[in-house]
Amino acid sequence: MSSTLLWYRDDLRVADHPALSAAVGHAEAPGDVVAVYVLDETSPGVRPLGGAVKWWLHYALESLRGALEDLGIPLVLRSGDPSQIIPELARTLGVDRVHWTRRYGGPEREVDAGIKEDLPEHGIEVESFPGTLLHEPWRIQTQTGGPYKVFTPFWRALSGYDPGTPLDTPSRLGDVTPAKSKLSGSGVRLGDLTDLDLLPTAPDWAGGLRERWTPTEDGAHAQLAQFLKERIDEYDDARDIPAEDGTSNLSPYLRFGQIGPRQVWHSVHQSVDAETLGASFLSELGWREFCWHLLYHFPELPETNLRSNFDAYPWRSRAQEPAAFRAWAFGNTGFAWVDAGQRELWETGHMHNRVRMASASLLVKNLGIHWREGEAWFWDTLVDADAASNPANWQWVAGCGADAAPYFRIFNPERQLQRFDPQETYVRRWIPELGTDDYAEPIVDLKESRQEALAQYDKIK
């Protein structure tokens, strides 16, 4: 039996949390487990969070602190370099071990490796656990022993993998009085959530986000239950119609681990026939896994074209095309399908996936602006922006990423509108001036810009 410091990262829940369950299992008395979250914006290569994700994180941590208190576990909040904070906190509290859920980005793995090397020198054991993915990225390999770059065979391999049964929430450790707490006499303060400065204030632009989302662990499970009860039967057709609420809306909860993919996987298999009704939905969970598989094996993914021949593609920067980029970002391109999506994004922190693909295609292939510029905009404005899916999906649309065949596909926003919103229900919801002189004229000729993009692709094939 021993005391544990549990380091939370992108796993902000108490149910099906192997690292938490193991920590509670090692405890012999109330107060033997202390949790900590560190807002890391200083470690080399670790990407600072975007504004919308920070908003979500504030309420996710608020929810987590309450859930942990119900288990008799305090949550310490810090901001800074975890390479210094975690070892210092562990030594100050006098814990015997540190637990965490594994991370798979390159810079994050370097941070964790350094701490894992440092702590045993001070007599503190370190143990890492799975919890954010269905699979460990190094376990699924091609027949030649390398990583997958095409989704279909990857998903075929992953579909046969049993992620196991989700763990229950651990039992309460007991009433943690000041005398029993590891924090007692240590001089360690819990830290105020407001000290992390996660919420927008001047101005407060998050009104639409507050109206749209409930960023709690309970909110995640309520969302999943509603989807399985009301929408999964129609998912195959409804998922492409942004005017309908046909998707699961689980992506931001998965982003911060308020619900784990194993919990989702298990719930689908328990609720419907996973080979028929649940197949399409589970494959979307598979795309999330595929993106993390790519990031683990290609940690340069957020910055570098996966297909190096695209290094010669003459994309322009945001600074070179400021008017065009601004029109795209704020939904004034004159293409209603894209503009509605961008306005929905700005208001709610979310955009339907069918619209995301067309919006990204317009920016990269018709306006000729680099995919990294769009990826950075989404990183700052999406509540579900994560380090793997965001760059992987942008590279897929741009044609320079994995499974990007046909790389020369260019989404036509007008045809997308005709196919998936023929009554214009979705676009008119977000563009009240549509059909009037106040609405923007198209900022680019779709046919000419398409031909220009195809000509550039021909040069780099």
N, C-alpha and C positions, 0 to 999 in steps of 0.2 A: 504494500500500500504506500502511496506517496502523494505529494501535492503537485499540481499541474498548472502551468500558464498556458491557456488556450488562445492562440493567435488567430483571430478572425480576419478574413480578407474578402473574397467574393463568394462567401458561403454563409450568408446572414440569416440562419435559421437554427431551430433546435431539434426538429424532427429529421430523421434519416441523416444524421450528422456523425459519421464514424469517429472523427477526432474528439467530438464532445462526449459521445458515449464511452469511449475508451478512457477519457479523463475522469468521468464520473465513476467508472468501474475501478479506477486506481485509488479513488478517494476513500479515506477511512473516517473522516469526520467532516461536519459542515465547515465550509470555509477553505477546504483543500483544493478548490478549483477557482481560479481567477481568469476571466476572459479579458482580451485587449483587442482594440482595433486601432491601427495606425494609418492615418492619411499620409500616404507617401507621395510627395511631389518633388523629392530631392534626389532619389537614387538614380545613378547614371542609366539612361535609356528607358527608364520607367515613365510612361506617358502620363502627364497630368490629366485628370478627368475633365470632361466637358461640362458645360453649365447645366444641361438638363439632367445628366447622370448625377451630378452633385446634389441637385434638388431631390432626386429620388433617394440618394444615399442618406440624406438627413433623416428622412422619415423611416427608412429601413433600419437605421441604427437606433432610432427612438423606439421602434417596435421591438427590435432585438433586445435592447436593454431591459424592457419590461418582461419579455419572455424569459430571459436569463434570471432576472430577479425572482420570478415565480419558481425557478429551480434552485434558488439559494446561491446564485453565482453572480458576483458583481462584474460589470463591464467597465473597464478602464478605456478612456479615449485619449489618443495622442495624435500629434501631427509632427512629422519630421522624418528623420532617417531611421528606418527600422533596424538597420545594422548596428546602430548604437542603442536605440530605445529597447529592443527586445532583450538583448543580453543584460543591459543595466537593470531593467525591470525584473527579470528573472532572478538576478543575484540579490537585488534589494528585497524581493519578496521571500527569498530563500526556498524557492520551489525546487523539486527534484527533477522535473521534466518539463519540456515544452512540446505542445502538439500544434499541428496546423494541417489544413487541407492543401494538397499540392496545387501548384500553379504551373502553367505550361508555356508562358511567354519567355523568350530568351533572357531579357534583363531581370525579370522576376525570379527566374531560376538561379541566376547568378547571385542575387541577394540572398535567397534561401540557402544556397550552397555555402556561402560565406558564414552565415549564422550557424548552420549545421556543423561547420568545422570548428567554430569558435566556442560554442557552449560546452561540449564535452571536456574541453580543457579546464573548465571550472566545475566539473563534476555534475553537469546537468545533461540529462539524456534528451535527445531530440527524436521525435517520431512524426512522420508525415503520413497522410491518409488520402485515399481517393474520396471524391465527393462532388466534383463539379461536372464530370463527364460519365457517360455509360461505359467507356473503355479507357484504358491508359494508351496514349498515342503511340507508344513504342511496341505495343503488343500485336497490333494488326498490321501486317506487312504483305506486300505483293509476293508472288511465287519466287521472284528473284531476290527477295529480302529487303527491298526498299520501301519507301512510303508510297501511298497511293496518290495519284494526281487526277484520277477520274472518279467521279462520284459513284457511278453504278456498281462497279466491282467492289468499291469500298463498302457501300451499303449492303451488298450481298454478303460480304464477310462479316460485317457488324451485326446484321440481322440474325445471324446464328449464334450470337454471343448472349449469354444469360447474365444480366447485370445483377441478379440476386434480389432478394426481398428487402424492401426499405426497412430501416430500423425505426422503432418507436421512439418517441421523446423520452429521454431518461427520467427517472424518478427524482423528485425533489431531494436535495441533500440534507434538508432540515433548516431550521431557523438559524440564520447566520447573524449572531449578535456581534457587536464590535469586538468583544473579547475573543470570539472564535475566528474572526476573519483574518485572512493572511494580510489584509491591508492594515490591521490594527498595529500601531506602533511602528509601521514601516516608513511613515512619512509620505506614502504614495497617495495622491488624491485621485478620485475617479475621473475628473475632468468633465467640463460642461460641453454638451453637444454644440452649443452656439460658438464655442471657441474654435471649432473647425471651420466656421464661416462658409457654410455650404449653400445657404439660401440667398437668392437674389434680393437686393434691397433697393438699389437706386439705379434703375427702377425695378419694381417687383413685377417681372414679366410672367410669373408662374401661375396666374389665375386659371388659365385653361388647363394646365397640368393638374392642379388641385381638383378641378371639376371632373376631369377624365379618369383619374387613377386613385387607387387605394394601395399605397406602397408598403404593405405589411405582409407577413407570412400568412396570416389568416386571409388576407385579400387574395393571395396567390391560390390558396386552396379553394376559396369560394369561386374564383374565376375558372379553375379547372373543373370543379363540380358542375358549374353552370354550362360550360362547353360540352361536357360529356352527356349531360342530361338533355340539352336543347339543340345542339348544333352539329355534333360530330356526324350524325346520320346524313346531313346535307353537305358535309365539308368538301367533298370532291368538286361540287359545282359552285357552292357559295364562296369558297375561298378566293375566287378570282373577281368577285363583285364587290368593289369598295363601298358601294351604297348600302350593302347589307353587312350586318355584324356576323360574318360567317367564319371568322378565324378564332383562334383560342385566346389571343391577347396575352399570352404567357411570356413573351420574349423579355420584357423588362424584369419580370420576376426571376426568370432563369439567369438573366445577366448578373444579378447580385446573389444568386443562390437562395432566394427566399423560398423557392421550391427546387428540388433537385431533379435532374433528368430521369433518375431511377424511379422517383415517385410518379412522375408523369407516365413513364413507360409501364409501370406496374398498374396504374389506375386505368389506362387504356385497355390493357390486356384483361383486367377484371371486369370492365364495363361492356366491351363490345368484342366482336370477332376481329382480332388484330390483323388477320389475313385479308379481310374484305373492308369493312367500314373503317377500321383504324389504320389501314396500310398507308394511305396518302399522308395522313397527319404524322404518323411515326417517321415517315421519310423526311419530313421537314425537321424533325428532331435529329434525324441523321445528317442533314445538311449542317446543322450546328456542330455536330461531332466532326464532320469532315473539315470544316473551317479550322477547328482547333487542332486536328491532325496536321493540317498544312502549317499552321503557325508553329507548332512544336518542331517540325522537321525543317521549316524554312523561316527562322525567326526574323529575317529581314523583310518579311511579307508586307508590313505596313509602309515601307519606304521604297521597295525595289520591285520592278517588274519580275514576275516569276518566269516569264518567257523573255529571255534577254534580248531577242531580236527587236522587241518593242522599245528598247532603249533608243533606237533611231527614229521612233515616231515623233513628228514635230508638234507635240502638244504645246499649248501656250499656258502661261501662268495666269493666275487671277489678277496680278498686277498689270499684265499686258492687256487684259480684256476686262477692266473693272466694271464697265456699264453692263456688258453681257452677263458677267457673273452675278452682279447685284440683281439684275432682272430675273435670273434663274433662281437665286436664293430666296427672293421674297415673292415669287409667284407672279411675275409680270412679263412672261415671255410671249404672251399671245397664244399659247397652246394650252387650252383649258385643262386637259388631262394632267399636264405637269404642274400648272399653276395651282390647281386645287390641292394636289399633293403637297406642294411646298407650303401652302398656307395652312393646311392641316398640320404639317410638321411644326411650324412656328407656333401655332396655337396650342397643340396638345402634346408635342414631343414625340409624335408617332406618325408614320405614313404607311399606308397599305403596301404590301410587298409588290403587288402587280404594278402599282404606280411608281414605286421606288426604281424598278428596273427601267421604265420608260424615262423617268426624270434623269437618272444617271446617264442613260444613253444619249439624251439630248445634249447634256453638258459636254460629254466626252467626245461624241462622234459628230454631232451637228455643230456645236459651238467650238469644238476643237480645244477645249480646256482640259488640263491634265486631271486624271482621275484622283490624284492626291488632293487636289483642291476641293473636289466634291466630298471626298472621304473625310477631310478635316471639318467641313461644314456639318456633315452628318454626325461626326464625333461630338460636336459641340451642341447639337440640337436634338438628337435622338435620346429618349430615355432608355432605349435598349442597346445603345452603342457599346459593343465590346471589342476587345483587342483583336479577335480573330475574325468574326463574321463581318465586321465593317470593312476592313481592307480586302478580305477574300471576295466578298460580293462585288465590291467596286472593280477589282481586277477581273472578275468574271465578265461583267458588263463591258469593260474596256477591251476585252479580248486578250489581255496579257497574262491572265491568271490560269489556274487549274480548271480543267474541264470546260474550257472556253470555246468549244466548237459548236456551231460555226463562229469563229472569232469575228467574222465580218457581218454578223447580224446587227442590224440597226433598227431599233424600235421606232415605229412611226406613231407619234402620240395621237394623231387624228384617227388612225385606224384602231388604236387601242381604245379610244373613247367610243367609237362606233360599236366595237365588240363587247365591251365590258360595262358601258354606262350609256346605252342607246337612248334612254329617256332623260339623260343629263341630270339625274337625281343627285349624284355625287358632286359633280362639278358646280352645280348651282347652289349647293349647300355652302360651298367655300368661296364662290365668286359671285357675289350679289349683283355686280355690275355687268355680268356676262350678257352679251347681246345688245349692249348699249354703246354709245360713243365713248364712254368712260373706260371701256376695257381696252387693254393694250393690243396693238397690232403685232403680228408675228415678227420676232426679231431676227429670224433667219429663214432662208428658203430651204425647205426640207429636202427637195429633190437635188438642188445644186450642192448643198452641204453633204448629202449622202454620197454623191459621186466623188466629191473631193476626198472624203474619208476612205472610200474604197480604193481610190487611186493611191493614197498613201499606204494603205495596207498592201497593195500589190508590190510596192517598192521594198517592203521589209519582209516579205514572205520567205 
